[in-house]
Amino acid sequence: MKPKPKKKKPADDHDEATNGQSNGETNGTPKLDDKIEAMVKRFTEKREDNAVDKYFRALVKLQGSDLHMKVGKAPIIRVNGTLKPLNSDPIEIEEMARLLFPMMNERTRDVFEEEGGADFAYTVEVDGVDWRFRVNMLQQLGKIGLVARRVNNFIPDFEGLYLPPSIEKLCHYEQGMILLAGVTGSGKSTTIASMLNYINKIYYKHILTLEDPIEFVYKDDKCLINQREVYVDVVDFSVGMKHAVREDPDIILVGELRDEETFMTAIHAAETGHLVFGTIHASTAPSTVGRILDLFPEEMHGAIRAAMAMNMKAIIGQKLLKSIKPGVGRVPTCEMMTFNPTIRKLILEEQDHKLADAIPMFGEEGMQDFTMSLEQLVRDELIDRPTAFQVAPNKEVLKMKLKGIDVSAPGIL
């Protein structure tokens, strides 16, 4: 008879954790302490300067809004809406590659190679202060280039941004969706930042932002604020939103609504009791309705209209204009469409073409169209008349308003 094999003594937790680690490894795998140390280093290690940082510092010191870098030209910055070259030699193709590629990490380099461009946030220390930039790395004519937008460290209040007073009312909602519409560079993110900062000063709430990339960095006042950057703090947007519902937020900033998944996730968050802020590329508040519908197949349009009518609180259209007031670079002209019963009815009945005429009828409720906004900016001596007429949707109506002639809106019901 063969003797029974002896049972192995089960290793306790200590044995398992230390077995084979006298040389710092377990079966070729770094020990736990090394992994923890690597993670600590990842979150605490300060980035070394890149050669390109000098141009970002020049942008900050000259109070520019954007930095452009193109092969064969000196770097160019935009100051108060005007492009100005820096006093620097033109940058040739090899030097440009050496300047720009170190800015990207492994993920953004892969995106750049695959798509011919990549978006990411970049931080540079200037005189002891960290400044953030929204960067687009691009290819044009087979050469690498860059456009970077400076994000202000200081978040101005509504008065400092010359926003309409009715914007403040939107900050007191408990639930629903508020969208900022406009083209790139129209100040949408700054307006939302001012609204969130206002909430931060008066309410005890949890604000959660999910952005690609993060622009404004908020400081906790009365609110608890957590900011997550897609592809940096969380693997992608859908995972970030899945986490969000478990993170007890009162207010969620979802950044840009650029596809069906993003909008559906955002509107669902609004339906479940959150106040949701977002931005969208659309030229006016009324046209935003069609822009949202374009994200979905036609058979879903009825359901999306119902979701908007039920949950949308306001859409703010915005454009930035050059100011004539000393010390003020640019001011926003704003269109405010709040979702009162008339606006909801028009959307549900697919009468979007009547929305533009409906807005001026509810000026007492805080609504305004671009014409009303331009008139006020001229009267407040923030912009000149040529600027107002250049962007006015209806020049004749604006001309009559500036002469003091009231223009009655046509009947819409």
DACOR-V875527 format. One record per residue. RES is the residue in three letters. PHI is phi in whole degrees, -180 to 180 (* if undefined). PSI is psi in whole degrees, -180 to 180 (999 if undefined). Layout:
RES/PHI/PSI  RES/PHI/PSI
//
This chain:
MET/*/130  LYS/-76/138  PRO/-67/145  LYS/-68/137  PRO/-65/143  LYS/-70/138  LYS/-72/137  LYS/-72/139  LYS/-72/125  PRO/-64/137  ALA/-76/136  ASP/-81/177  ASP/-59/-38  HIS/-68/-43  ASP/-60/-44  GLU/-66/-37  ALA/-75/-28  THR/-105/-16  ASN/-58/123  GLY/78/13  GLN/-105/13  SER/-63/-27  ASN/-100/13  GLY/87/5  GLU/-139/156  THR/-123/111  ASN/51/41  GLY/84/0  THR/-101/134  PRO/-57/142  LYS/-67/165  LEU/-58/-42  ASP/-59/-38  ASP/-67/-39  LYS/-64/-44  ILE/-63/-43  GLU/-62/-39  ALA/-65/-39  MET/-68/-41  VAL/-61/-43  LYS/-63/-39  ARG/-60/-38  PHE/-90/-12  THR/-119/-17  GLU/-71/133  LYS/-83/137  ARG/-71/137  GLU/-75/151  ASP/-62/143  ASN/-102/156  ALA/-61/-30  VAL/-71/-16  ASP/-60/-27  LYS/-62/-31  TYR/-75/-34  PHE/-68/-39  ARG/-65/-38  ALA/-64/-40  LEU/-59/-45  VAL/-66/-47  LYS/-68/-28  LEU/-92/5  GLN/56/40  GLY/-84/163  SER/-100/-31  ASP/-139/149  LEU/-118/128  HIS/-116/132  MET/-129/121  LYS/-134/138  VAL/-58/134  GLY/90/-1  LYS/-129/155  ALA/-70/152  PRO/-55/144  ILE/-122/137  ILE/-119/154  ARG/-105/122  VAL/-122/120  ASN/51/40  GLY/88/-6  THR/-111/134  LEU/-80/133  LYS/-137/128  PRO/-74/145  LEU/-76/156  ASN/-78/81  SER/-152/158  ASP/-72/153  PRO/-59/147  ILE/-103/122  GLU/-88/173  ILE/-61/-44  GLU/-68/-43  GLU/-64/-39  MET/-61/-44  ALA/-61/-42  ARG/-67/-30  LEU/-76/-42  LEU/-93/-37  PHE/-61/-36  PRO/-64/-15  MET/-71/-25  MET/-94/146  ASN/-92/-175  GLU/-61/-42  ARG/-66/-48  THR/-69/-29  ARG/-66/-40  ASP/-64/-43  VAL/-63/-43  PHE/-61/-44  GLU/-65/-38  GLU/-79/-39  GLU/-110/-10  GLY/81/13  GLY/-177/160  ALA/-153/142  ASP/-108/138  PHE/-164/165  ALA/-93/149  TYR/-139/140  THR/-122/134  VAL/-133/135  GLU/-84/128  VAL/-127/112  ASP/52/45  GLY/83/0  VAL/-116/132  ASP/-81/125  TRP/-112/138  ARG/-104/148  PHE/-135/142  ARG/-98/113  VAL/-109/136  ASN/-119/113  MET/-90/133  LEU/-138/163  GLN/-113/135  GLN/-146/129  LEU/53/38  GLY/74/12  LYS/-122/152  ILE/-87/143  GLY/-148/-180  LEU/-150/143  VAL/-132/127  ALA/-128/135  ARG/-104/126  ARG/-75/133  VAL/-103/122  ASN/-62/135  ASN/-71/-34  PHE/-91/129  ILE/-100/108  PRO/-71/158  ASP/-84/-179  PHE/-59/-42  GLU/-64/-40  GLY/-67/-24  LEU/-97/-6  TYR/60/42  LEU/-87/155  PRO/-64/143  PRO/-58/-27  SER/-66/-16  ILE/-64/-34  GLU/-59/-37  LYS/-60/-32  LEU/-68/-22  CYS/-75/-9  HIS/-98/2  TYR/-70/147  GLU/-92/-27  GLN/-151/154  GLY/124/-172  MET/-126/137  ILE/-126/124  LEU/-114/142  LEU/-107/121  ALA/-111/143  GLY/166/170  VAL/-80/173  THR/-59/134  GLY/83/17  SER/-94/5  GLY/86/16  LYS/-59/-48  SER/-64/-36  THR/-67/-41  THR/-63/-45  ILE/-63/-40  ALA/-60/-41  SER/-66/-36  MET/-69/-45  LEU/-66/-36  ASN/-68/-34  TYR/-63/-46  ILE/-60/-41  ASN/-59/-29  LYS/-86/-19  ILE/-122/-18  TYR/-120/151  TYR/-97/92  LYS/-138/167  HIS/-104/116  ILE/-103/127  LEU/-120/126  THR/-113/141  LEU/-127/106  GLU/-130/156  ASP/-141/89  PRO/-95/176  ILE/-66/137  GLU/-108/-81  PHE/-79/138  VAL/-104/121  TYR/-92/152  LYS/-110/131  ASP/-58/130  ASP/-116/-99  LYS/-84/-29  CYS/-84/154  LEU/-94/123  ILE/-122/123  ASN/-116/133  GLN/-122/127  ARG/-121/132  GLU/-102/125  VAL/-62/136  TYR/77/-7  VAL/-114/-56  ASP/-92/-21  VAL/-147/148  VAL/-64/-39  ASP/-160/178  PHE/-66/-44  SER/-63/-41  VAL/-66/-40  GLY/-60/-41  MET/-73/-32  LYS/-64/-41  HIS/-68/-37  ALA/-57/-43  VAL/-67/-15  ARG/-98/2  GLU/-108/17  ASP/53/50  PRO/-84/149  ASP/-95/-35  ILE/-131/136  ILE/-126/129  LEU/-103/119  VAL/-102/7  GLY/70/-137  GLU/-90/132  LEU/-87/99  ARG/-115/-7  ASP/-154/174  GLU/-59/-44  GLU/-62/-44  THR/-63/-46  PHE/-66/-44  MET/-62/-40  THR/-65/-42  ALA/-67/-44  ILE/-69/-32  HIS/-66/-39  ALA/-63/-39  ALA/-65/-39  GLU/-65/-30  THR/-94/18  GLY/102/13  HIS/-103/155  LEU/-95/119  VAL/-114/130  PHE/-110/144  GLY/-158/168  THR/-121/157  ILE/-151/146  HIS/-83/103  ALA/-155/151  SER/-83/-28  THR/-141/167  ALA/-65/-48  PRO/-61/-39  SER/-69/-15  THR/-63/-34  VAL/-59/-49  GLY/-65/-36  ARG/-63/-40  ILE/-67/-45  LEU/-61/-33  ASP/-63/-19  LEU/-74/-14  PHE/-123/154  PRO/-65/155  GLU/-59/-34  GLU/-67/-14  MET/-97/-6  HIS/-60/-38  GLY/-62/-45  ALA/-67/-38  ILE/-69/-40  ARG/-60/-43  ALA/-63/-41  ALA/-65/-41  MET/-65/-47  ALA/-61/-34  MET/-80/-35  ASN/-115/-22  MET/-73/132  LYS/-99/-38  ALA/-165/151  ILE/-124/127  ILE/-113/116  GLY/-89/142  GLN/-145/142  LYS/-137/149  LEU/-101/135  LEU/-126/149  LYS/-69/133  SER/-96/155  ILE/-104/-3  LYS/-78/130  PRO/-57/133  GLY/83/-2  VAL/-114/118  GLY/-74/-62  ARG/-138/154  VAL/-130/151  PRO/-90/140  THR/-100/129  CYS/-122/140  GLU/-112/126  MET/-115/117  MET/-120/102  THR/-94/153  PHE/-92/79  ASN/-86/178  PRO/-56/-36  THR/-66/-46  ILE/-63/-43  ARG/-62/-42  LYS/-63/-44  LEU/-63/-39  ILE/-70/-44  LEU/-64/-33  GLU/-91/11  GLU/60/36  GLN/-107/52  ASP/-61/-28  HIS/-67/-14  LYS/-95/-7  LEU/-62/-43  ALA/-61/-36  ASP/-76/-26  ALA/-74/-36  ILE/-55/-51  PRO/-64/-19  MET/-70/-17  PHE/-119/39  GLY/-60/-34  GLU/-66/-21  GLU/-89/-1  GLY/101/-2  MET/-75/152  GLN/-158/149  ASP/-100/179  PHE/-63/-34  THR/-63/-45  MET/-63/-40  SER/-65/-45  LEU/-63/-40  GLU/-58/-46  GLN/-66/-40  LEU/-63/-38  VAL/-67/-46  ARG/-65/-32  ASP/-82/2  GLU/58/38  LEU/-94/-31  ILE/-133/161  ASP/-92/168  ARG/-63/-44  PRO/-56/-40  THR/-63/-43  ALA/-62/-46  PHE/-70/-27  GLN/-64/-35  VAL/-109/-2  ALA/-63/131  PRO/-67/-29  ASN/-140/99  LYS/-64/-36  GLU/-66/-42  VAL/-65/-43  LEU/-62/-41  LYS/-61/-43  MET/-68/-39  LYS/-64/-41  LEU/-68/-22  LYS/-87/-1  GLY/87/13  ILE/-94/119  ASP/-75/133  VAL/-108/114  SER/-75/137  ALA/-77/144  PRO/-66/155  GLY/-65/139  ILE/-120/-8  LEU/-110/999
//
